[in-house]
């Protein structure tokens, strides 16, 4: 069972000219499209107070801007404090997610298809809260992000 959904929206969005969550698609902000497809409770991993209209803000621990791995970890810490066992994570720039994504991922886990071994898909995932460990020490350099993602994926039992 999914306890909460976290929308990863803390990035600077520099490739899009900034403000990625609020960029318009068909006249609506990207975050509105993603939020419509996510179950409540819905959390937003960002520090921007303008995004609070779409869910509870869960900023990065210990500080914002550390990358999506720290965003996932911060959401897992928040879930643990509330006694929630499982969190669905989705990026803000995925406005066409299937509305039954959580059910599909849970069904795949039930069939023993826990992961593809491709840690680059970590931003969309069904994450158990138990055993999330300690945070990534710092945002990895550009070429080292995949290595860090694989390490975090191993912590979730996804291989790598």
C-alpha positions as CSV (number, residue, x, y, z in Angstrom):
1,X,0.0,0.0,0.0
2,X,1.3,3.5,-0.9
3,X,1.5,5.8,2.1
4,X,2.3,9.0,0.2
5,X,3.5,10.3,-3.1
6,X,6.4,12.8,-3.3
7,X,6.9,15.0,-6.4
8,X,10.6,15.7,-6.8
9,X,10.6,19.4,-7.7
10,X,13.7,20.9,-6.0
11,X,15.9,21.3,-9.1
12,X,16.8,24.6,-10.6
13,X,15.5,23.8,-14.0
14,X,18.3,25.6,-15.7
15,X,17.9,23.8,-19.0
16,X,14.4,25.1,-19.2
17,X,15.3,28.6,-18.1
18,X,14.4,28.1,-14.4
19,X,11.2,27.5,-12.5
20,X,10.6,24.1,-13.9
21,X,7.6,23.1,-11.7
22,X,5.8,26.3,-12.8
23,X,6.5,26.0,-16.5
24,X,3.3,25.9,-18.4
25,X,2.1,22.9,-20.4
26,X,-1.3,23.3,-22.1
27,X,-1.9,26.4,-20.0
28,X,-1.1,24.8,-16.6
29,X,2.1,24.4,-14.5
30,X,3.9,21.1,-14.9
31,X,3.5,20.4,-11.2
32,X,-0.3,20.7,-11.6
33,X,-0.4,18.0,-14.2
34,X,1.8,15.6,-12.1
35,X,-0.2,16.4,-8.9
36,X,-3.5,15.5,-10.6
37,X,-2.1,12.0,-11.3
38,X,-0.8,11.4,-7.8
39,X,-2.5,10.0,-4.8
40,X,-2.8,11.9,-1.6
41,X,-1.2,12.5,0.7
42,X,1.0,14.4,-1.8
43,X,4.3,15.9,-0.8
44,X,6.5,18.3,-2.8
45,X,10.3,17.9,-2.4
46,X,11.2,21.6,-2.8
47,X,11.8,24.7,-0.7
48,X,9.8,27.0,-2.9
49,X,6.7,28.2,-1.0
50,X,4.8,28.8,-4.2
51,X,4.5,25.0,-4.6
52,X,2.7,24.5,-1.3
53,X,-0.6,24.7,-3.1
54,X,0.1,21.3,-4.6
55,X,1.1,19.4,-1.4
56,X,3.0,19.5,1.8
57,X,6.5,20.9,1.3
58,X,9.3,18.5,2.3
59,X,12.6,20.3,1.7
60,X,16.0,18.6,1.4
61,X,17.7,17.6,4.6
62,X,20.1,19.1,5.6
63,X,19.8,21.8,3.0
64,X,18.1,22.4,-0.4
65,X,19.8,21.9,-3.8
66,X,21.6,18.6,-3.1
67,X,20.0,16.7,-6.0
68,X,17.2,14.2,-6.4
69,X,18.9,11.4,-4.3
70,X,18.8,13.7,-1.3
71,X,15.2,14.6,-2.2
72,X,14.2,10.9,-2.1
73,X,16.1,10.4,1.2
74,X,14.4,13.5,2.7
75,X,11.0,12.2,1.8
76,X,11.8,8.8,3.3
77,X,12.9,10.5,6.6
78,X,9.6,12.5,6.6
79,X,7.6,9.3,6.0
80,X,9.4,7.5,8.8
81,X,8.5,10.3,11.2
82,X,4.8,9.7,10.3
83,X,4.9,5.9,10.4
84,X,4.4,5.6,6.7
85,X,5.9,2.4,5.2
86,X,6.1,3.1,1.4
87,X,6.5,6.2,-0.7
88,X,6.0,6.7,-4.4
89,X,8.5,9.1,-6.0
90,X,7.9,11.0,-9.3
91,X,9.8,13.9,-10.9
92,X,8.0,17.1,-11.6
93,X,8.8,16.9,-15.3
94,X,6.7,13.7,-15.9
95,X,3.3,15.2,-16.6
96,X,2.0,12.1,-18.5
97,X,2.4,9.5,-15.7
98,X,-0.3,6.9,-15.7
99,X,-2.8,7.7,-12.9
100,X,-2.4,4.0,-11.7
101,X,1.4,4.1,-11.6
102,X,1.5,3.1,-7.9
103,X,-0.7,0.1,-8.5
104,X,1.4,-1.0,-11.5
105,X,4.6,-0.7,-9.5
106,X,3.1,-2.6,-6.6
107,X,1.9,-5.3,-8.9
108,X,5.3,-5.7,-10.5
109,X,6.9,-6.0,-7.0
110,X,4.3,-8.6,-6.1
111,X,5.4,-10.6,-9.2
112,X,9.0,-10.5,-8.2
113,X,9.9,-7.8,-10.7
114,X,11.5,-5.5,-8.2
115,X,13.7,-3.6,-10.6
116,X,15.4,-3.5,-13.9
117,X,18.8,-2.9,-12.5
118,X,18.8,0.4,-14.3
119,X,19.4,2.9,-11.5
120,X,18.7,5.9,-13.9
121,X,15.0,5.2,-13.3
122,X,15.3,5.8,-9.6
123,X,13.4,9.1,-9.7
124,X,10.2,7.1,-10.5
125,X,9.9,4.4,-7.9
126,X,8.1,2.7,-5.1
127,X,10.4,3.1,-2.1
128,X,10.2,1.2,1.2
129,X,10.9,3.6,4.1
130,X,12.5,1.0,6.3
131,X,16.3,0.8,5.9
132,X,16.8,4.0,4.0
133,X,20.1,4.6,5.8
134,X,22.0,7.8,5.9
135,X,21.9,10.5,3.3
136,X,24.3,10.9,0.4
137,X,27.3,12.9,1.8
138,X,27.1,15.5,-0.9
139,X,25.8,16.0,-4.4
140,X,28.0,13.9,-6.7
141,X,29.9,15.5,-9.5
142,X,28.1,15.3,-12.9
143,X,29.9,12.1,-14.0
144,X,29.4,10.4,-10.6
145,X,25.6,10.7,-10.2
146,X,24.9,7.3,-11.7
147,X,27.3,5.6,-9.3
148,X,25.5,7.3,-6.4
149,X,22.1,6.3,-7.8
150,X,23.3,2.7,-8.0
151,X,24.4,2.8,-4.4
152,X,21.1,4.1,-3.2
153,X,19.2,1.6,-5.4
154,X,21.2,-1.3,-3.8
155,X,19.9,0.0,-0.5
156,X,16.3,-0.4,-1.8
157,X,17.1,-4.0,-3.0
158,X,17.1,-3.0,-6.7
159,X,20.5,-4.5,-7.6
160,X,22.8,-2.4,-9.7
